[in-house]
Amino acid sequence: MDLDTLFSFEWGVMSPEFIILGTATLLSIIDLFMKRESSRKPLAWLAGAGVLASLVAIFMQLDQDVTSILYDTYRLDSFSKAFKILLLLGTLLVLVLASNYKKEDVEENRGEFYYLLLAALLGAMVMASSADLITLFVGLELLSLSSYIMAGLERKNKRSNESAFKYVVSGGIATAITLFGMSYIFGLTGETNLFRIAENMGNVELLKHSFLIVFAFIITFAGLTFKIAAAPLHMWAPDVYEGAPVPVTAFLSVVSKTAGFVILLRVIIITFIAAPGIGSEPLLLQVQPYVMILAAATMIIGNVTALRQRNIKRMFAYSSIAQAGYILVPFVSNSSLLFELIWFYLLAYLFMNIGAFTVIQLLTSQEGSNDIGVFRGLFKRSPWLAVPMTFFVLSLAGIPVTAGFIGKFGIFMGALGLEPAHYWLAAVMMATTLVSYVYYFNIIAIMFFRDGDSEGKRVSVPGSMAAVLAFCAASVLILGIMPDLALDFFYGNFDVNEFFMQIETEVHTHDH
């Protein structure tokens, strides 16, 4: 590629990524020259400023038309803008948690944490805008490798070491499975660009290899479900969530999970939209039973196993697995509502989960324990923590007048609203939601009705953490009462049909 070609690209579309890259590089250089005993808190504010600047850059791009650069490997469209907002917002809130997280062995590596977090965010943002298997995989690995290191930041903690090791091993296996599936996709179509793959999937010659196409789909889908902690590749989540520092756990449960759904949407929907199945049915219709079983198994395993957990971080790990099962339900129907159903639920999940982890961090750091007993008598000790935590738990459970209820209701109706309606999957979703009430309401019962040490032991809440709690609690309630605020923003700024029309247009008239 010569310089004229290089400068001809519209590099401004990558300004959010460049801001994050520049901030991460600056943080690593500053950290290198800072004295060992100096506080790393200024690095947190610098990282936060970089994420905020990147978020502003995204909002400035909202009116921009679909733009692709680097030979259509990077694409700015409604899909990428919508999910980048979630990724940046989640990381911004996690940074507040990280700046207030106090542990001696983390303090030694705190500077590393901030630029590793931004590197992981950069990988997720690249995935959101990728239109090529190679750039998708590079973004996925940047996110994964940074996450592996962050999970083991508490070097003197054996649990943290164990969690990082398990994460690396299981992540490596999932990566191998994903690459194996992608190699079949490339071998069958001869392309790495997602739109050209979709174009070649409609080739009559491929009908002879329809079994291999179905095989490629199942292997790739199975490998990618690791990132969202869906069954059967979910077993890493409880150990990693338990052993990792709380801000890292919050990041994995929200930002990394969102990135997992981004890559699933990009690869599965674009690549296989026109793929033939075995026989006359399209592939996406033929593999519905497989995705249904995966979604149902994830919901059942997550909710049933959470019932037995005493460790609050492990309980939220299984809760996170169950939530991934709910979000997989729209993949079964593949309706035109797929985009907004997943986006809204992930937005609601962002607020309720980060809010819950804010309270968990405050309590576990003070008590020095991850046992659910840290919530005992919280309402008497610190009502300003107990009340927001109640909102977050009710939202995760899907109780009306919360954002979680609106998200779940939309997914539930989506499963029933199309022909053929998926009654048994909706029934599994409803039954597992009822099961989740047991462990979610148990937290509320412990906070309000179990006696704790009400004399003293009040939980001190730093101002920045209080701001995160107030923001998340207000968002959960506002989106529960007035979901139109988020949906109007979504429909007003993101063209719902653009994602599917792009595929149709690119498949038939690809601009080489």
PELIN-V352982 format. One record per residue. N is the residue number from 1. RES is the residue in one small letter. OMEGA is omega in radians with two decimals (* if undefined). NEAR is the number of other C-alpha atoms within 8 Angstrom. Layout:
# PELIN-V352982
n = (N | N)
res = (RES | RES)
omega = (OMEGA | OMEGA)
near = (NEAR | NEAR)
This chain:
# PELIN-V352982
n = (1 | 2 | 3 | 4 | 5 | 6 | 7 | 8 | 9 | 10 | 11 | 12 | 13 | 14 | 15 | 16 | 17 | 18 | 19 | 20 | 21 | 22 | 23 | 24 | 25 | 26 | 27 | 28 | 29 | 30 | 31 | 32 | 33 | 34 | 35 | 36 | 37 | 38 | 39 | 40 | 41 | 42 | 43 | 44 | 45 | 46 | 47 | 48 | 49 | 50 | 51 | 52 | 53 | 54 | 55 | 56 | 57 | 58 | 59 | 60 | 61 | 62 | 63 | 64 | 65 | 66 | 67 | 68 | 69 | 70 | 71 | 72 | 73 | 74 | 75 | 76 | 77 | 78 | 79 | 80 | 81 | 82 | 83 | 84 | 85 | 86 | 87 | 88 | 89 | 90 | 91 | 92 | 93 | 94 | 95 | 96 | 97 | 98 | 99 | 100 | 101 | 102 | 103 | 104 | 105 | 106 | 107 | 108 | 109 | 110 | 111 | 112 | 113 | 114 | 115 | 116 | 117 | 118 | 119 | 120 | 121 | 122 | 123 | 124 | 125 | 126 | 127 | 128 | 129 | 130 | 131 | 132 | 133 | 134 | 135 | 136 | 137 | 138 | 139 | 140 | 141 | 142 | 143 | 144 | 145 | 146 | 147 | 148 | 149 | 150 | 151 | 152 | 153 | 154 | 155 | 156 | 157 | 158 | 159 | 160 | 161 | 162 | 163 | 164 | 165 | 166 | 167 | 168 | 169 | 170 | 171 | 172 | 173 | 174 | 175 | 176 | 177 | 178 | 179 | 180 | 181 | 182 | 183 | 184 | 185 | 186 | 187 | 188 | 189 | 190 | 191 | 192 | 193 | 194 | 195 | 196 | 197 | 198 | 199 | 200 | 201 | 202 | 203 | 204 | 205 | 206 | 207 | 208 | 209 | 210 | 211 | 212 | 213 | 214 | 215 | 216 | 217 | 218 | 219 | 220 | 221 | 222 | 223 | 224 | 225 | 226 | 227 | 228 | 229 | 230 | 231 | 232 | 233 | 234 | 235 | 236 | 237 | 238 | 239 | 240 | 241 | 242 | 243 | 244 | 245 | 246 | 247 | 248 | 249 | 250 | 251 | 252 | 253 | 254 | 255 | 256 | 257 | 258 | 259 | 260 | 261 | 262 | 263 | 264 | 265 | 266 | 267 | 268 | 269 | 270 | 271 | 272 | 273 | 274 | 275 | 276 | 277 | 278 | 279 | 280 | 281 | 282 | 283 | 284 | 285 | 286 | 287 | 288 | 289 | 290 | 291 | 292 | 293 | 294 | 295 | 296 | 297 | 298 | 299 | 300 | 301 | 302 | 303 | 304 | 305 | 306 | 307 | 308 | 309 | 310 | 311 | 312 | 313 | 314 | 315 | 316 | 317 | 318 | 319 | 320 | 321 | 322 | 323 | 324 | 325 | 326 | 327 | 328 | 329 | 330 | 331 | 332 | 333 | 334 | 335 | 336 | 337 | 338 | 339 | 340 | 341 | 342 | 343 | 344 | 345 | 346 | 347 | 348 | 349 | 350 | 351 | 352 | 353 | 354 | 355 | 356 | 357 | 358 | 359 | 360 | 361 | 362 | 363 | 364 | 365 | 366 | 367 | 368 | 369 | 370 | 371 | 372 | 373 | 374 | 375 | 376 | 377 | 378 | 379 | 380 | 381 | 382 | 383 | 384 | 385 | 386 | 387 | 388 | 389 | 390 | 391 | 392 | 393 | 394 | 395 | 396 | 397 | 398 | 399 | 400 | 401 | 402 | 403 | 404 | 405 | 406 | 407 | 408 | 409 | 410 | 411 | 412 | 413 | 414 | 415 | 416 | 417 | 418 | 419 | 420 | 421 | 422 | 423 | 424 | 425 | 426 | 427 | 428 | 429 | 430 | 431 | 432 | 433 | 434 | 435 | 436 | 437 | 438 | 439 | 440 | 441 | 442 | 443 | 444 | 445 | 446 | 447 | 448 | 449 | 450 | 451 | 452 | 453 | 454 | 455 | 456 | 457 | 458 | 459 | 460 | 461 | 462 | 463 | 464 | 465 | 466 | 467 | 468 | 469 | 470 | 471 | 472 | 473 | 474 | 475 | 476 | 477 | 478 | 479 | 480 | 481 | 482 | 483 | 484 | 485 | 486 | 487 | 488 | 489 | 490 | 491 | 492 | 493 | 494 | 495 | 496 | 497 | 498 | 499 | 500 | 501 | 502 | 503 | 504 | 505 | 506 | 507 | 508 | 509 | 510 | 511 | 512)
res = (m | d | l | d | t | l | f | s | f | e | w | g | v | m | s | p | e | f | i | i | l | g | t | a | t | l | l | s | i | i | d | l | f | m | k | r | e | s | s | r | k | p | l | a | w | l | a | g | a | g | v | l | a | s | l | v | a | i | f | m | q | l | d | q | d | v | t | s | i | l | y | d | t | y | r | l | d | s | f | s | k | a | f | k | i | l | l | l | l | g | t | l | l | v | l | v | l | a | s | n | y | k | k | e | d | v | e | e | n | r | g | e | f | y | y | l | l | l | a | a | l | l | g | a | m | v | m | a | s | s | a | d | l | i | t | l | f | v | g | l | e | l | l | s | l | s | s | y | i | m | a | g | l | e | r | k | n | k | r | s | n | e | s | a | f | k | y | v | v | s | g | g | i | a | t | a | i | t | l | f | g | m | s | y | i | f | g | l | t | g | e | t | n | l | f | r | i | a | e | n | m | g | n | v | e | l | l | k | h | s | f | l | i | v | f | a | f | i | i | t | f | a | g | l | t | f | k | i | a | a | a | p | l | h | m | w | a | p | d | v | y | e | g | a | p | v | p | v | t | a | f | l | s | v | v | s | k | t | a | g | f | v | i | l | l | r | v | i | i | i | t | f | i | a | a | p | g | i | g | s | e | p | l | l | l | q | v | q | p | y | v | m | i | l | a | a | a | t | m | i | i | g | n | v | t | a | l | r | q | r | n | i | k | r | m | f | a | y | s | s | i | a | q | a | g | y | i | l | v | p | f | v | s | n | s | s | l | l | f | e | l | i | w | f | y | l | l | a | y | l | f | m | n | i | g | a | f | t | v | i | q | l | l | t | s | q | e | g | s | n | d | i | g | v | f | r | g | l | f | k | r | s | p | w | l | a | v | p | m | t | f | f | v | l | s | l | a | g | i | p | v | t | a | g | f | i | g | k | f | g | i | f | m | g | a | l | g | l | e | p | a | h | y | w | l | a | a | v | m | m | a | t | t | l | v | s | y | v | y | y | f | n | i | i | a | i | m | f | f | r | d | g | d | s | e | g | k | r | v | s | v | p | g | s | m | a | a | v | l | a | f | c | a | a | s | v | l | i | l | g | i | m | p | d | l | a | l | d | f | f | y | g | n | f | d | v | n | e | f | f | m | q | i | e | t | e | v | h | t | h | d | h)
omega = (-3.13 | -3.06 | -3.14 | 3.12 | -3.11 | -3.11 | -3.13 | -3.14 | 3.14 | -3.01 | -3.13 | -3.13 | 3.13 | -3.08 | 3.10 | 3.13 | 3.14 | 3.12 | 3.14 | 3.13 | 3.13 | -3.14 | 3.14 | 3.12 | 3.13 | 3.12 | -3.12 | 3.14 | 3.13 | -3.14 | -3.13 | -3.06 | 3.10 | 3.09 | -3.07 | -3.06 | -3.12 | 3.10 | 3.13 | -3.09 | 3.09 | 3.12 | 3.13 | -3.12 | 3.08 | 3.10 | 3.11 | 3.12 | 3.11 | 3.13 | 3.13 | 3.12 | 3.11 | 3.11 | 3.09 | 3.13 | 3.09 | -3.13 | 3.10 | -3.13 | -3.02 | -3.10 | -3.06 | 3.12 | 3.10 | -3.11 | 3.06 | 3.11 | 3.12 | 3.09 | 3.06 | 3.03 | 3.09 | -3.05 | 3.04 | 3.14 | -3.12 | -3.14 | -3.07 | -3.12 | -3.10 | -3.08 | 3.07 | 3.08 | 3.11 | -3.11 | -3.11 | 3.14 | 3.11 | -3.13 | 3.12 | 3.14 | 3.10 | 3.12 | 3.10 | 3.08 | -3.09 | -3.10 | -3.13 | -3.12 | -3.05 | 2.99 | -2.99 | -3.08 | 3.04 | -3.11 | -3.14 | -3.06 | -3.03 | 3.12 | 3.10 | -3.07 | -3.03 | -3.13 | 3.00 | 3.11 | 3.14 | 3.08 | 3.10 | 3.10 | 3.13 | 3.10 | 3.13 | 3.14 | 3.09 | 3.10 | -3.10 | -3.09 | -3.08 | 3.03 | -3.08 | -3.12 | -3.08 | 3.14 | 3.05 | -3.11 | 3.10 | 3.10 | 3.14 | -3.13 | 3.08 | 3.08 | -3.06 | -3.09 | 3.10 | -3.13 | 3.13 | -3.10 | -3.12 | -3.13 | -3.11 | -3.08 | 3.10 | -2.95 | -3.13 | -3.13 | -3.10 | 3.11 | -3.13 | 3.11 | 3.14 | -3.11 | 3.14 | -3.14 | 3.13 | -3.14 | 3.13 | -3.09 | -3.12 | 3.09 | 3.10 | 3.11 | 3.14 | 3.10 | 3.13 | 3.12 | -3.14 | -3.14 | 3.11 | 3.10 | 3.14 | 3.14 | 3.07 | 3.11 | 3.13 | -3.12 | -3.11 | -3.03 | -3.12 | -3.10 | 2.99 | 3.11 | -3.02 | -3.09 | 3.10 | 3.05 | 3.12 | 3.12 | -3.10 | 3.11 | 3.12 | -3.13 | -3.12 | -3.12 | -3.09 | 3.11 | 3.11 | -3.07 | -3.06 | 3.10 | -3.13 | 3.11 | 3.11 | 3.11 | 3.12 | 3.12 | -3.06 | -3.13 | -3.13 | -3.14 | 3.14 | 3.14 | -3.10 | 3.14 | 3.07 | -3.05 | 3.13 | 3.12 | 3.08 | 3.10 | 0.05 | -3.10 | -3.07 | -2.92 | 3.10 | -2.95 | -3.09 | -3.12 | -3.12 | 3.12 | -3.12 | -3.02 | -3.08 | 3.00 | -3.04 | 3.13 | 3.11 | 3.09 | 3.11 | 3.13 | -3.12 | -3.06 | -3.07 | -3.01 | -3.12 | 3.11 | 3.09 | 3.12 | 3.10 | 3.11 | 3.08 | -3.10 | 3.07 | 3.14 | -3.11 | -3.03 | -2.99 | -3.04 | -3.11 | -3.00 | -3.00 | -3.07 | -3.10 | -3.05 | 3.10 | 3.03 | 3.08 | -3.05 | -3.02 | -3.08 | 3.02 | -3.05 | -3.07 | 3.07 | -3.07 | -3.09 | 3.12 | 3.14 | 3.13 | -3.13 | 3.12 | 3.14 | 3.13 | -3.14 | -3.12 | 3.14 | -3.14 | 3.12 | -3.09 | -3.11 | -3.11 | -3.05 | -3.10 | -3.12 | 3.13 | -3.11 | -3.04 | -2.99 | 3.01 | 3.12 | -3.01 | 3.14 | 3.08 | 3.11 | 3.13 | 3.04 | 3.12 | 3.03 | 3.13 | 3.08 | 3.14 | -3.14 | 3.09 | 3.10 | 3.11 | -3.06 | 3.08 | -3.08 | 3.13 | 3.12 | -3.12 | -3.08 | -3.12 | -3.12 | 3.10 | 3.12 | -3.07 | -3.06 | -3.04 | 3.11 | -3.12 | -3.13 | -3.10 | -3.11 | 3.12 | 3.07 | 3.11 | -3.12 | 3.11 | -3.08 | -3.05 | -3.11 | 3.12 | 3.06 | 3.14 | -3.14 | 3.04 | 3.11 | 3.14 | 3.14 | -3.13 | -3.07 | -3.08 | 3.13 | 3.14 | -3.06 | -3.09 | -3.11 | 3.08 | -3.13 | -3.12 | 3.11 | 3.12 | 3.12 | -3.03 | 3.08 | -3.05 | -3.11 | 3.11 | -3.08 | -3.05 | -3.11 | -3.12 | 2.99 | -3.08 | -3.08 | 3.09 | 3.13 | 3.09 | 3.11 | -3.10 | -3.12 | 3.11 | 3.12 | 3.09 | 3.13 | 3.13 | 3.11 | -3.12 | -3.09 | 3.01 | -3.13 | -3.14 | 3.12 | -3.13 | 3.13 | -3.14 | -3.14 | 3.11 | 3.13 | -3.14 | 3.14 | 3.08 | 3.12 | -3.10 | -2.94 | -3.09 | 3.07 | -0.07 | 3.11 | -3.10 | -3.02 | -3.05 | 3.09 | 3.08 | 3.11 | 3.09 | 3.13 | -3.13 | -3.11 | -3.12 | 3.05 | 3.09 | 3.10 | -3.10 | 3.12 | -3.08 | -3.07 | 3.08 | -3.12 | 3.07 | 3.09 | 3.14 | 3.13 | 3.14 | -3.12 | -2.97 | -2.94 | 3.08 | -3.12 | 3.03 | 3.10 | -3.04 | 3.10 | -3.13 | -3.12 | 3.00 | -3.07 | 3.10 | -3.08 | 3.07 | -3.09 | -3.10 | 3.11 | 3.10 | 3.13 | 3.11 | 3.12 | -3.12 | -3.12 | -3.11 | -3.13 | 3.12 | -3.13 | 3.14 | -3.12 | -3.11 | 3.13 | 3.08 | -3.12 | -3.10 | -3.13 | 3.14 | 3.12 | 3.13 | -3.08 | 3.08 | 3.07 | -3.12 | -3.10 | -3.12 | -3.04 | -3.11 | 3.14 | -3.06 | -3.08 | -3.06 | -3.09 | -3.11 | 3.12 | 3.10 | -3.09 | -3.11 | -3.12 | -3.08 | -3.12 | -3.05 | -3.11 | -3.10 | -3.13 | -3.12 | *)
near = (4 | 5 | 6 | 6 | 8 | 8 | 7 | 6 | 8 | 7 | 7 | 5 | 9 | 7 | 10 | 12 | 11 | 8 | 12 | 14 | 11 | 8 | 13 | 14 | 9 | 8 | 14 | 11 | 8 | 8 | 11 | 6 | 6 | 7 | 5 | 5 | 4 | 6 | 5 | 9 | 7 | 7 | 11 | 13 | 8 | 10 | 15 | 10 | 8 | 11 | 13 | 10 | 10 | 14 | 12 | 8 | 10 | 12 | 7 | 7 | 9 | 10 | 6 | 6 | 5 | 8 | 9 | 10 | 11 | 7 | 6 | 10 | 12 | 14 | 13 | 11 | 11 | 14 | 10 | 12 | 13 | 11 | 12 | 11 | 10 | 13 | 14 | 13 | 9 | 13 | 13 | 11 | 10 | 13 | 13 | 12 | 12 | 9 | 8 | 8 | 9 | 7 | 6 | 6 | 10 | 11 | 8 | 8 | 9 | 9 | 12 | 9 | 10 | 14 | 14 | 13 | 12 | 13 | 14 | 14 | 13 | 14 | 14 | 14 | 14 | 13 | 15 | 15 | 11 | 13 | 14 | 12 | 12 | 7 | 13 | 13 | 9 | 9 | 14 | 11 | 9 | 12 | 15 | 10 | 9 | 12 | 13 | 11 | 10 | 12 | 16 | 14 | 13 | 12 | 10 | 6 | 8 | 7 | 9 | 17 | 13 | 11 | 17 | 15 | 8 | 11 | 11 | 9 | 8 | 9 | 10 | 8 | 8 | 12 | 9 | 9 | 12 | 14 | 9 | 10 | 15 | 11 | 8 | 11 | 12 | 11 | 8 | 8 | 9 | 8 | 9 | 10 | 11 | 13 | 13 | 12 | 15 | 16 | 12 | 8 | 13 | 10 | 8 | 6 | 6 | 11 | 8 | 6 | 8 | 11 | 8 | 8 | 14 | 12 | 9 | 12 | 11 | 9 | 12 | 14 | 11 | 11 | 13 | 13 | 13 | 12 | 10 | 13 | 15 | 15 | 12 | 7 | 11 | 10 | 8 | 12 | 11 | 12 | 12 | 15 | 13 | 13 | 15 | 17 | 10 | 11 | 13 | 12 | 13 | 13 | 12 | 10 | 11 | 14 | 15 | 13 | 12 | 13 | 14 | 12 | 9 | 11 | 12 | 12 | 9 | 12 | 11 | 11 | 9 | 12 | 14 | 13 | 10 | 11 | 13 | 15 | 14 | 10 | 5 | 6 | 9 | 10 | 14 | 10 | 7 | 10 | 9 | 10 | 7 | 7 | 11 | 11 | 8 | 12 | 15 | 12 | 10 | 15 | 17 | 11 | 12 | 13 | 15 | 11 | 9 | 14 | 10 | 6 | 9 | 8 | 10 | 11 | 10 | 14 | 13 | 9 | 12 | 15 | 11 | 11 | 18 | 14 | 9 | 14 | 15 | 12 | 11 | 10 | 13 | 14 | 9 | 10 | 10 | 8 | 7 | 8 | 8 | 10 | 9 | 9 | 12 | 10 | 10 | 11 | 12 | 11 | 9 | 13 | 11 | 12 | 12 | 17 | 13 | 14 | 15 | 11 | 11 | 12 | 11 | 10 | 12 | 11 | 11 | 11 | 9 | 7 | 7 | 6 | 7 | 9 | 8 | 10 | 6 | 10 | 10 | 12 | 15 | 14 | 12 | 8 | 13 | 10 | 9 | 7 | 10 | 12 | 9 | 12 | 11 | 9 | 13 | 14 | 14 | 13 | 15 | 12 | 12 | 13 | 10 | 8 | 9 | 17 | 17 | 18 | 14 | 14 | 12 | 11 | 8 | 9 | 13 | 10 | 8 | 11 | 16 | 11 | 7 | 9 | 5 | 4 | 8 | 8 | 8 | 6 | 11 | 11 | 8 | 11 | 12 | 8 | 8 | 12 | 11 | 8 | 10 | 13 | 9 | 9 | 10 | 12 | 10 | 8 | 11 | 10 | 9 | 13 | 13 | 12 | 7 | 9 | 7 | 7 | 8 | 10 | 6 | 6 | 7 | 8 | 9 | 5 | 7 | 7 | 6 | 7 | 12 | 9 | 8 | 12 | 12 | 9 | 8 | 12 | 14 | 8 | 10 | 17 | 12 | 11 | 15 | 14 | 9 | 7 | 11 | 7 | 8 | 9 | 9 | 8 | 8 | 10 | 9 | 7 | 9 | 10 | 9 | 11 | 7 | 8 | 11 | 9 | 8 | 8 | 11 | 8 | 9 | 12 | 11 | 7 | 6 | 9 | 4 | 2)
